Each structure stands twice: as C-alpha cells, then as structure tokens.
Amino acid sequence: MTFEDFKNSLDADAPPVPCAPLLRALWFDGRGRWEDAHRVAQDVEGADGAWVHAYLHRKEGDLTNAAYWYRRAGQPVAIDELTAEWERLCRTLLV
C-alpha cells in the first residue's frame, strides 16, 4: 500500500485490511480517534511502537511523556508540524 492509498483510506469507516497494528493506530489518529490510537500503540513493543507512542503523547500535549517515548524509540524529539510527523511515521511503517 502506498502512503496515498493509506491516506485516502481515512475516508472509510474502518482501517484497511490487512493493517499492521501501528498503522491501525495512525489510521485511528488520522480519523481523530486519539484514544483508540493510543490503546493500539501502547500494546506494541519495540522502537517503532515507542515512536508512535511518543508522537501520540506529543499530540496530546504531554511533552514530558513524549520525550520519554522518543528516547525509548531512539528518535530525536520531533519539533516539526504534527502532520509532518504523522506522514513520516506512516511512510516509514508502510515500507
């Protein structure tokens, strides 16, 4: 699936099938369903899960918690627009 396909899927009522958990979390976030996105992301171990978790806490405005998750992800704390980070995460996970 391309990034454009994924982004267009936000018009649907449900995430695309198949859809890996972290992409599902980002899909929920893209639909404005932060709680669902966080619920999915917090259950995914590893650096990518930590990165999505960091992004979600940054979006929430909990920058201290976000910084913790960025460290766990091995990523610098993002300072660009949230939409740019969302796209970067999607493109990374779609590879």
Legacy VTK file of the C-alpha trace (Angstrom):
# vtk DataFile Version 3.0
C-alpha trace
ASCII
DATASET POLYDATA
POINTS 95 float
0.000 0.000 0.000
1.275 3.467 -0.830
1.110 6.425 1.505
-1.508 7.996 -0.778
-3.634 4.825 -0.568
-3.316 4.820 3.205
-4.198 8.495 3.490
-7.209 8.015 1.198
-8.366 5.140 3.407
-9.134 7.714 6.105
-12.392 8.313 4.236
-13.500 4.731 5.012
-15.345 3.607 8.128
-12.624 1.149 9.151
-8.882 0.742 8.685
-7.719 -1.058 5.558
-7.346 -4.818 5.729
-4.754 -6.065 6.321
-3.338 -3.316 8.508
-0.449 -3.704 10.937
-1.203 -2.513 14.480
0.909 0.650 14.333
-0.621 1.684 11.016
-4.038 0.981 12.523
-3.096 3.295 15.413
-2.079 6.011 12.953
-5.275 5.442 10.969
-7.335 5.973 14.145
-5.324 9.104 14.887
-5.878 10.342 11.347
-9.599 9.951 11.957
-9.422 11.989 15.178
-9.739 8.943 17.430
-6.741 9.570 19.712
-7.898 7.213 22.474
-8.253 4.288 20.050
-4.861 5.138 18.530
-3.217 5.203 21.952
-4.865 1.947 23.026
-3.423 0.168 19.982
0.022 1.798 20.087
0.696 1.207 23.771
0.461 -2.550 23.237
3.196 -2.643 20.566
6.724 -3.328 21.809
9.895 -2.098 20.156
11.281 1.116 18.756
8.514 1.698 16.212
5.832 1.245 18.861
7.657 3.682 21.122
7.892 6.208 18.280
4.161 6.096 17.544
3.502 6.297 21.289
5.802 9.357 21.506
4.001 11.059 18.623
0.622 10.446 20.253
1.730 11.929 23.582
3.246 14.888 21.754
-0.083 15.414 20.015
-1.857 15.125 23.356
0.397 17.882 24.694
2.147 15.672 27.271
5.656 16.644 26.184
7.455 15.098 29.163
5.882 11.708 28.481
6.508 12.152 24.747
10.214 12.833 25.398
10.447 9.586 27.386
8.950 7.617 24.488
11.183 9.339 21.918
14.192 8.215 23.979
12.819 4.654 24.072
12.357 4.826 20.298
15.883 6.089 19.722
14.406 9.099 17.918
15.052 12.795 18.431
12.156 14.710 19.939
10.158 15.920 16.957
9.682 19.662 16.598
8.056 19.825 13.178
4.335 20.000 12.497
2.329 17.062 13.833
1.008 16.360 10.342
4.564 16.072 9.051
5.493 13.595 11.762
2.305 11.580 11.131
3.228 11.348 7.454
6.836 10.419 8.275
5.648 7.656 10.592
3.204 6.315 8.005
5.766 6.333 5.230
8.316 4.584 7.467
5.876 1.891 8.553
4.491 1.317 5.054
7.896 0.235 3.734
LINES 1 96
95 0 1 2 3 4 5 6 7 8 9 10 11 12 13 14 15 16 17 18 19 20 21 22 23 24 25 26 27 28 29 30 31 32 33 34 35 36 37 38 39 40 41 42 43 44 45 46 47 48 49 50 51 52 53 54 55 56 57 58 59 60 61 62 63 64 65 66 67 68 69 70 71 72 73 74 75 76 77 78 79 80 81 82 83 84 85 86 87 88 89 90 91 92 93 94
